[in-house]
Amino acid sequence: MFYSFLLEPAQTYASLAEYIGRSIYTKELSLFNRGPRLTIFKNKKMVALKHDVLLIENENDVLEALQFDGNDNMLIDEALKYFSTINREELNIAFSIWRDAGSPGIP
């Protein structure tokens, strides 16, 4: 799998802050508002949390999806193996808020 990113520097902090503010509070501008998401690249391989699915890029550059079928504790246990900068309490809060909202973003 190939990833391509085009990074452009913000002209001013104010313009960046304005966009971030709009995207955080406007569902239509950001898919990230529809459920828990995390992404990290370890050893040049992607690991991502999207809603209640953990995506792990294998040695053949293919994303494998680990489904947890609503078992947030198992998902959080597995996610914490990859995402060391976030803790269990933060993930519990994120999933609690998302579940209380009816798990939006899941078709």
N, C-alpha and C positions, 0 to 999 in steps of 0.2 A: 504494500500500500504506500502511496506517495502523498506527502503532505506539502502544500505550498502556502506560504504566508507572505503577504506584502505588508510590511510595517512602514507606516509613515509617521514622522514625528508630528506631534500636535504643535500648532503655531503658537499657542499660549496655553498656560494652565487653565485660564478661565474658559477657553473654548472646549477643552477636554472635560473639565468639571461640568460644564453645561450638558454635554452629550451624556456623560455618565449619569447625571441626575435624571435626565429624560429617559434613558434606557432602563434605569433601575425601577422607576415608578410607572412605566408605561408598558403593559404586557405586550402590546403589538410590536414594540421596538426590540424586544429581547426575548429569545426563547429561554434564556436562563431564568426567567421569572416563573416558568411553568413547572418547576420541580428541582430537586437537588441535583447538582452537577459539579463534578470535579474532573480535572484532567491533569495528568503529569506524564512526562517522558522520562523513563528510567532506562539507561543503557540503550538509548535511541529507539525505545519501544514505547508505544502509548498505552497508558492505563487510564480508563475513564469511568466515572460513575455517571449514569444518566437515569434519573428517576430511580427505579429499583432494579437496575441491570448494571452489572460490572462488565466492562469491555476491556479485554486484555489482548494486546497484539502479540501473536506468537512468533516463533523463529522464522516462519514463512511469510511474515508481514501481513498476516490475516488476523482480523479482529475476531476473537472468540467471545461470545456473550454468555455470562453466567447469570442465570435467572434465579431469583430468590423468592418469587411468588408471594410477596407480602411479608416475608420473614425479615423484618428490619434488623433484628439482632444478629442474624447470620450474615446479612449483607454488611453491616457495620463492622463486625469482626473481620471479615475478608478485606474490606476497604482500608481498615487501619493498618494492614500489612504493607500497603503501598503509599498511603498518604500520611506521612509522619508529621505534617505541620497542622493537622486538625485533630481534635480529640473526640472521644466518645460522646461527651456531653453536647458538644456542638452538633455532631451528627444526629444525636437523639432529638435535639431541638428542631433541626431542619426537617427531619422526617415527621415529627409530631405536627409541625405547622402544615406541612404538605398533606399529610393524611387527613388532618382536620378540615382542610380546604377541599377534600374530595379527590385527592390525587390528580390534579389537573395535568394535562399534557400526555396522559396515557390514552391511546386510542381505544 
